[in-house]
Amino acid sequence: MGEYLGKTAVVLGGGMAGLLAARVLSESYERVLIVDRDELVGVRGPRRGVPHGRHAHALLARGQQILEDLFPGLAAELVGAGIPAGDLAGNLRWYFNGQRLRQKESGLLSVSATRPVLEAHVRDRVLALSGVELRERTVIQGLTASADGSRVTGVRLVAGDDTEVLTADVVVDATGRGSRTPAWLEELGYPRPAEDRVKIDLAYTTRHYRLRDDPYGSDLSINPVASPDNPRGAFFPKLSDGTSMLSLTGLLGDHPPRDDEGFLQFVKTLAAPEIFESVQSAEPIDEPVTFHVPASVRRRYERLARFPEGLLVIGDGVCAFNPVYGQGMTVAAMEAAALRDHLAEGSVRPRRFFRAISPIIDTPWDTSASADLAFPGVEGKRTLKVRMGNAYISRLHTAATRDARFTEAFFRVAGLIDPPQALMRPGMVRDVLRASKGGTPAEDGSHR
Ligand SMILES: Cc1cc2nc3c(=O)[nH]c(=O)nc-3n(C[C@H](O)[C@H](O)[C@H](O)COP(=O)(O)OP(=O)(O)OC[C@H]3O[C@@H](n4cnc5c(N)ncnc54)[C@H](O)[C@@H]3O)c2cc1C
């Protein structure tokens, strides 16, 4: 451990990105203050500031690895708390293009914690670190800056009737999709970042059930993923208390209804018939709730020519993905790992940090934006690369319904472990094309 970079770091927002940022900042600042509008200590259920936390969340394999690196023993701790865990490609039942993929042990761990439970375990770990403090039930009003606006010096907070200014060496905005940094930049005389947007008009509607029949067998979750042929999707994990969560997803305005009959009719149209079969006789234990995602949004901070010193942005505030691909928490973890490397360079340089995280965002952004463009109603330019990529991934999914090694290869890439190029190796392409046509795939498993 070297010298501290400064006395105080303030993290705006105690969601996943904020907690992970606080974890790495604690190595470089004497004191790390996390500020959140919600009550957080002891909270293990959904909360107002994270309304999306009521809906199915899965942590991709890469995110799982980084969390384990930042919090050694976390996976074992979750399993010890009774959270179902298994193999991402072996114990999760996936449907793509309406067809069930073959399953295979991949060595990629999937822990089926709900978002509030995962966050609670991570929060407990972060708050146990020396120097880390939490200001809960505190609203962030804005930033303070030097007279010439060249440096952010702290934040203005409101808790009940009290207002307070906190001075900080660095302020990290982790307030999520609703981040106000673009507006704050404008107030300080800087341009806003450009935004890339893919309009998806997506909604999740989620309900919990106590099942009478077990549709899972040895599987942890049944996930028919939306595809152009069947744009209605779902995630149906079993939870640690023996109940099941059913999150329905509907794109381009085809939102899953909240009334009993409409909800069930939507379930009936899913590619996985066993979900309808099990929930029609199951006991619903709450009312359905909906969360709307109008668009995926990427803010191009790395392209700004000027940016104040002392301010960083991380997590959904930089890039909020289409959630069906399950990338947000993992990208937040990858950005936190990049922040750790950045701090190790000995100073905080915001523009350099944004340039470091931009390539981290590129792959998940490109793959999710391309996958969205496979839906004819999604607006955007379908370049040759996008069209060829989507046609190939569709063939790969078909191949994976016949040979589980393609399931594994797909999830290594979708899980952000392997780069997309891993699916493009000549031997792999040959085998995918052969297997998806119905021919006999190579048996030696080589992907060269
Ligand atoms: C429906 C849905 C499903 C998703 N599923 C997945 C998934 O399966 N896998 C995955 O990896 N990701 C998923 N995501 C994305 C994931 O939730 C986020 O990427 C991830 O949580 C990182 O978010 P964040 O911490 O940047 O922001 P958030 O989770 O939004 O947290 C922001 C925090 O800031 C606080 N805050 C905001 N404004 C203020 C203010 N003015 N004052 C004080 N506090 C404030 C809030 O209370 C909150 O605690 C999903 C998202 C949605 C919408």
The ligand as an SDF file (V2000), in Angstrom:
LIG
                    3D

 53 58  0  0  0  0  0  0  0  0999 V2000
  -34.9890   -3.7740  -15.2930 C   0  0  0  0  0  0  0  0  0  0  0  0
  -33.4930   -3.8570  -15.1660 C   0  0  0  0  0  0  0  0  0  0  0  0
  -32.8790   -5.0940  -15.0990 C   0  0  0  0  0  0  0  0  0  0  0  0
  -31.4880   -5.1720  -15.0260 C   0  0  0  0  0  0  0  0  0  0  0  0
  -30.8940   -6.3950  -15.0140 N   0  0  0  0  0  0  0  0  0  0  0  0
  -29.5450   -6.4790  -14.9250 C   0  0  0  0  0  0  0  0  0  0  0  0
  -28.8940   -7.7420  -14.9080 C   0  0  0  0  0  0  0  0  0  0  0  0
  -29.5200   -8.7920  -15.0440 O   0  0  0  0  0  0  0  0  0  0  0  0
  -27.5380   -7.7620  -14.7590 N   0  0  0  0  0  0  0  0  0  0  0  0
  -26.8150   -6.6100  -14.6480 C   0  0  0  0  0  0  0  0  0  0  0  0
  -25.5960   -6.6760  -14.5040 O   0  0  0  0  0  0  0  0  0  0  0  0
  -27.3950   -5.4070  -14.6810 N   0  0  0  0  0  0  0  0  0  0  0  0
  -28.7340   -5.3000  -14.8190 C   0  0  0  0  0  0  0  0  0  0  0  0
  -29.3260   -4.0720  -14.8320 N   0  0  0  0  0  0  0  0  0  0  0  0
  -28.4650   -2.8670  -14.7390 C   0  0  0  0  0  0  0  0  0  0  0  0
  -27.9970   -2.6310  -13.3090 C   0  0  0  0  0  0  0  0  0  0  0  0
  -29.0960   -2.4520  -12.4550 O   0  0  0  0  0  0  0  0  0  0  0  0
  -27.0740   -1.4140  -13.2510 C   0  0  0  0  0  0  0  0  0  0  0  0
  -26.2260   -1.3900  -14.3330 O   0  0  0  0  0  0  0  0  0  0  0  0
  -26.2180   -1.4590  -12.0250 C   0  0  0  0  0  0  0  0  0  0  0  0
  -27.0280   -1.5830  -10.9150 O   0  0  0  0  0  0  0  0  0  0  0  0
  -25.3060   -0.2520  -11.8470 C   0  0  0  0  0  0  0  0  0  0  0  0
  -26.1060    0.8250  -11.5720 O   0  0  0  0  0  0  0  0  0  0  0  0
  -25.5750    2.0820  -10.7840 P   0  0  0  0  0  0  0  0  0  0  0  0
  -25.0090    1.6900   -9.4790 O   0  0  0  0  0  0  0  0  0  0  0  0
  -24.7460    2.8840  -11.7340 O   0  0  0  0  0  0  0  0  0  0  0  0
  -26.9420    2.8960  -10.5420 O   0  0  0  0  0  0  0  0  0  0  0  0
  -28.2020    2.5500   -9.6600 P   0  0  0  0  0  0  0  0  0  0  0  0
  -28.3430    1.1190   -9.4380 O   0  0  0  0  0  0  0  0  0  0  0  0
  -29.3400    3.2730  -10.3030 O   0  0  0  0  0  0  0  0  0  0  0  0
  -27.8780    3.2380   -8.2610 O   0  0  0  0  0  0  0  0  0  0  0  0
  -27.8720    4.6420   -8.1190 C   0  0  0  0  0  0  0  0  0  0  0  0
  -27.8820    4.9930   -6.6240 C   0  0  0  0  0  0  0  0  0  0  0  0
  -27.7870    6.4230   -6.5050 O   0  0  0  0  0  0  0  0  0  0  0  0
  -28.7600    6.8820   -5.5710 C   0  0  0  0  0  0  0  0  0  0  0  0
  -29.1280    8.2570   -5.9910 N   0  0  0  0  0  0  0  0  0  0  0  0
  -29.5050    8.6610   -7.2300 C   0  0  0  0  0  0  0  0  0  0  0  0
  -29.7140    9.9830   -7.2620 N   0  0  0  0  0  0  0  0  0  0  0  0
  -29.4590   10.4450   -6.0110 C   0  0  0  0  0  0  0  0  0  0  0  0
  -29.5000   11.7320   -5.4130 C   0  0  0  0  0  0  0  0  0  0  0  0
  -29.8110   12.8600   -6.0950 N   0  0  0  0  0  0  0  0  0  0  0  0
  -29.1940   11.8500   -4.1010 N   0  0  0  0  0  0  0  0  0  0  0  0
  -28.8490   10.7310   -3.3780 C   0  0  0  0  0  0  0  0  0  0  0  0
  -28.7810    9.4920   -3.9020 N   0  0  0  0  0  0  0  0  0  0  0  0
  -29.0880    9.3430   -5.1990 C   0  0  0  0  0  0  0  0  0  0  0  0
  -29.9000    5.8710   -5.6450 C   0  0  0  0  0  0  0  0  0  0  0  0
  -30.6470    5.8460   -4.4460 O   0  0  0  0  0  0  0  0  0  0  0  0
  -29.1490    4.5600   -5.8980 C   0  0  0  0  0  0  0  0  0  0  0  0
  -28.7860    3.9420   -4.6850 O   0  0  0  0  0  0  0  0  0  0  0  0
  -30.7060   -3.9660  -14.9740 C   0  0  0  0  0  0  0  0  0  0  0  0
  -31.3230   -2.7210  -15.0380 C   0  0  0  0  0  0  0  0  0  0  0  0
  -32.7030   -2.6650  -15.1540 C   0  0  0  0  0  0  0  0  0  0  0  0
  -33.3260   -1.3120  -15.3150 C   0  0  0  0  0  0  0  0  0  0  0  0
  1  2  1  0
  2  3  1  0
  2 52  2  0
  3  4  2  0
  4  5  1  0
  4 50  1  0
  5  6  2  0
  6  7  1  0
  6 13  1  0
  7  8  2  0
  7  9  1  0
  9 10  1  0
 10 11  2  0
 10 12  1  0
 12 13  2  0
 13 14  1  0
 14 15  1  0
 14 50  1  0
 15 16  1  0
 16 17  1  0
 16 18  1  0
 18 19  1  0
 18 20  1  0
 20 21  1  0
 20 22  1  0
 22 23  1  0
 23 24  1  0
 24 25  2  0
 24 26  1  0
 24 27  1  0
 27 28  1  0
 28 29  2  0
 28 30  1  0
 28 31  1  0
 31 32  1  0
 32 33  1  0
 33 34  1  0
 33 48  1  0
 34 35  1  0
 35 36  1  0
 35 46  1  0
 36 37  1  0
 36 45  1  0
 37 38  2  0
 38 39  1  0
 39 40  1  0
 39 45  2  0
 40 41  1  0
 40 42  2  0
 42 43  1  0
 43 44  2  0
 44 45  1  0
 46 47  1  0
 46 48  1  0
 48 49  1  0
 50 51  2  0
 51 52  1  0
 52 53  1  0
M  END
$$$$
